[in-house]
């Protein structure tokens, strides 16, 4: 197996979205009504035209919720309210059985859902084969004292993300709603953002799963120690992902870059996807033009990442659960933007005909039978 990745090629392979399609969409907005009459929907519609490379814009008809799942060694330090042992596996099972909020919302808004297990600390037999096909390892190293991955595992995870992007593009997915599942992942994300933005631990340490002040101090110290390990490898993005990231972070970064190569638009969710986007921007500076920020979670690291990426969140609902929920909630906005200037009006929703119910006897009928 080839265990190398030429990151330099992404700068030339990632092109900008189609500016002519964007301008044509802007002109259609002017023809349809007063400029700015539909507010941010106009910008979203023009962005959709540019990433699709056509005008009129095509409605979003094949969205996919994509969740990368992995465990992290730093969770053992108690940096999350969720259990370090089995917490991620339980979240994966909830998504797969349809009980997790993201699964219900995806069904509500007509999006397919896919989970990619790259490093969950569980037996592969616990999940379906299509979920674990890209598994790299079980869990990751404790990044405050050791590398999360070996160099070979980092490349494999990065390539796995690229493969997922190709699979989704080939399957006809027209919009990816990107999320993550992993206990301790906001700590890892804060380390990457802090390292790339040159800030100290306190500036990027958020409350994550709703931790109290005592746990926040433990988390902040963990980020501080991890930052010391991250700074020496800042010039090598793969080395950074291996030293202080994880299999899910490497895979998401590879996915984001290859999705941009394949002209597949992506909606980012929480601090994890924004941290990966920041790493990907270092590799291909045009890549962020293929992404939109679904929501602001209130995590300080996410705010810093979006500032560097010059992305403005579409919503601010304060959702911190991860799982792609914030990205899914942005889907109706993008669907509305696509529908508003589509060449043909979308087909109206027609509810299924109600099943014929058996006729129940009336009170008079019951009395006659007595």
N, C-alpha and C positions, 0 to 999 in steps of 0.2 A: 504493500500500500504506500502511495505517495504521502509522506508526512511533512510536506512543505507547502507553504502558501505564499504566493508573490503578491503582497499587499499593494505594491506600486501599480499593478495593472488596474486596480479599481478606479484610480483617478482618471484613466483614459476611457474605461468602459462605462462609467456612470455619466450619462449625458443629462443635460438640463431638460425639464419638461418642455413641451412644444409651445413656444411663445406665440406663434401665429394662431394656434388654436385658442390660446388664452385671449388674444386680442379680438378674435372673432366672437368669442363668448361675451366679452365686454360690449361689443357692438350690438349683440342680440339683446343684452340687458337694456341698452339705451332705446332700442326699438320697442321693447316690450312695455316700457313705462318709465317714469322718472328715475334718473340715476340715483341709486342709493335707497330706492323705495323698499327693497327687500333686505336692506341691511347686510349683515354678514353672510346671508345666503348667496348673495351675488359673488362675493369673493370665493366662497366654497365652490360655487358652480363653475366659475372661471378656472379655479384650480383643478377641478375634475376634468374639465375640457383639456387642460394642458397635459395632465398625466395620462389621459386617454389618447391624446394626440388627435382629437377630432372636435368639430363643432358642426351641428348641435351636439351637446353632451349626451352621452348614453346614460340612462338611469342605472343606478346601482342595483343589480339583480342577483349577484352571486357573492355576497359578503361572507367572510369566514372569520370566526373567533379562533385565534391561535394562541395556545397557552404552553409555554415552556416550563417544565417542572424540574426542580432539583433541590437537594438538601445542602446545607452549608455548615461547615465545622464550627463556625463561631456561634451557632445556635446553642451549643453546649454550655456557653458562658451565661446563658439566661438573658440574652439581649431582646427577647420577644416574650410576649404573654402566651404565645402558642407553644405547645410542647415540642421540645427538640426531637424527641424520639417518637416517630410515627405521625407527627403533625402534618407534614407535607403529604404523606401517603393518604392520610384521611381526607385531605382537601382534594386530592386527585380523585379518590373514590366518590366524593360528593358531586364533583363535576360530571363524572362518567355516569352516575346513576340519576342525574338530572335534578338533584335536590339543592345544589349550590345556586346562589343568586344569579351568577353569570349564565348558568345553563337555562334557567327560567327566562331570563331576559333575552338570551339569544333566540330561544324558541318564540318568544313574543314578537321579536322584530324580524323574524325570518332569516336568521343567520345560522349557517352550519357551525359546528364546534369541533375543534380538534385539540387534543392534548399530546404533547411531545415530551416524554420522560427522557431526560438526558442524564440525570444523576440523582434520582430519588433513592433514599436509603431503604429499599424494600426489595423483596425477591421479584424478579421479572415475571414470575408466574402469577403474581398478584394482580397484574393488569393485562389487558388484551395485547396481542402481538403487535398490532399497528401502533400502540402507544409506546412500546418499549423498543421498537425497531432501531431507534437512534441512540439507545442507552450507551453512555460512555463509561460510567463507573457508578458506584454507590456512594453518594455524598461527596464531600470535598474536604481538603485540608483546612485547618484553622488558620486563617490568613494573618492573624496577629503574630504568629510564631513560625509558620511554615507556608509553603506554596499551596494554593488551592488545587492545582493540577500539575502534572508533569508536562514538559514541552510537547511531547507526543500526544497526550490527551487534549491539550489545548488546541492543537491543530485539528484533531479528530472532531472535537466539539464545534469548532469554527466551520469545518467542512460539512458537518451535519446540518448546521443552520442554513448553509448555502443550498444543500440538497433539498431541504424543506421548502425553500423559496422556489426552487425549480419545480418541485412537485405541485405547489399551489398554482404557479403560473401556468403549468401545463394542464392542470385540471380546470382552468377557466375561472378561477377566483378573481374577482374584479376589485376587491377591497379587503385588506386584512385588518382586523381589530386585534391588536397585539397585547398580550398579557403574560403573567407569570404566576407560578405557584411555588412557594418556597419559604420555609421558616428561616428567619435571619437574613433574608435577601436585602432588606432595606439598609442593614449595616454594611453589606458588601457594596451596594450602590453608592452609599455615602462616601466610602473610601475612594471609589473610582472618580466620583465627581470632585471630591476634595483634592485629589491628586492632580486632576486635569485642570482645575480652576485655581490651584495654588492657594487654597484656604486651609484654615486649621480645623480640627475635629469639631469644635463646638459650633462652627458656622454651618455645618452640613448634617449634624446629628439631629434627627427628628424623633417623633414619638412612635412612628411605625405602627405597631399593633395596639397602641394605646397604653404604653408603658408609663410607670410613675417616675418620680424624680430619682429614686434610688437606682432603678434599672437604667434610666437615662444616663446616669453617671458611669455605670458599667459599660454601656454601649459607647459612650463618648471616649472612654479610655481605650476600648477595643479599636475604635476607628483611629485614634491617635497612634497606637502601636502599629496598626496596619499601614497607615500613611508613611511611616518610616521605612517600611519594606517596599512601598510602591514607588517612592520618589526615585530610587536608583535606576528603575527600568522604564521611566516615562517616555523615553525615546523609541521604545519598541512596544507597539500596541498588543501584539500577541503575548509578549513576555509579561506585560502589565495584567492582561486577562488571566494568565496562568498563575502569577504570583499573588494577586489580590482580588481575583474575580471568582470564577467558577464555571462549571460546564454550561450552565444556562446562560451566563453572561457572554461567554465565547460564542455559543450557538446563536443567541439573539443578535449579536453583532454581525456574525456571518450572514444571518438571515436578512438583516436590514440592508446590507451592502448588495447582496445578490438580488434582493427584491428590487432595489433601485436599478440594477443592471437590466433586470427583466421588465422594467417599467410597471411594476406592481405597487400601487399606492398603499400606504400603511398609516393607520391611526395608532399613535402611542397611548399608553395607559398611565401607569404610575411611575415612581422614581426608578424602578428597575429598567424599564424600557427607555426612559430618558437618559439614564447613565450609559446604557449600551449605545444609544444614538450619539452621545457625545464622543465615545470611543470611535464609532464609525465615521463621524465627521472628521476626525484626525486622519483617517485613512483616505477618504474621498470627500472633498469639501462641498461638492455639488449634491451629495446624497440627501441632505435634509430637505431639499426641495420636493422630494417624493413622499414626505411625511407630514402629518398634521398631529398636533397635540390634542388628545381627546379631552383632557380635564386637568385641573389643578388639584392635587391631593393635599396641599398644605405642607408637604415635606420641604424643608429648606433646600435640600440637595436637588430636588426636582426643579425648584424655581431657578436655581443657579444654572442648571443644565439648559433649561429652556431659554434663559437669557443669552447664553453662549450660542445656542442653536438658532436664535432669533425666531422662535416659535411661540405663538400666543395660544394658550389653552382655549378650546371652544366653549368649555363650561367650567364652573367652579362650584361643585357640589360637595367638596370636602370629603370625597370617598377615599378611604385609606385601606380598604380590604384587599386591593390588588385584584387578581383574577381576571383582569380585563374588563371589569364592570364599568369603569369610567369611559373606556373606549367604546363599549357597546352602547352606552347612553348617548354617545355622539352620532351613532348610526342614523337615527331619524333625521338629524339635521342634514347629513350628507345625502340621504335619500331625497329629502325635500329639495335640496339644491339641484340634484340631478333631474328630478321630475319637473321642476319649475321651467326649465329651458329645454327639455327634451323635444325632439322633432315630433314625436307622437305622444299624445297624452297616455299616461300609464293606465292600464286596465283597472277599473274600480274593484275594490275588494267585494267579493260576493260571498256572504256567509253560507255555509252548508245548510241545506234544507233540514229543518227539524225532523227528527224521526217521529213517525206516526205513533202516538201514544194510545194504548188500549182505552176504550171508552169505559169510564167508571160508572157504576150504577148510581142513580140519584137517590136522594133520601126517600122519595116516594116509592121508588122501586124496592128499596130495602124494606120499607114498611109493608108493602104488598106481600113480600116473601115471608113475613112473620106470621 
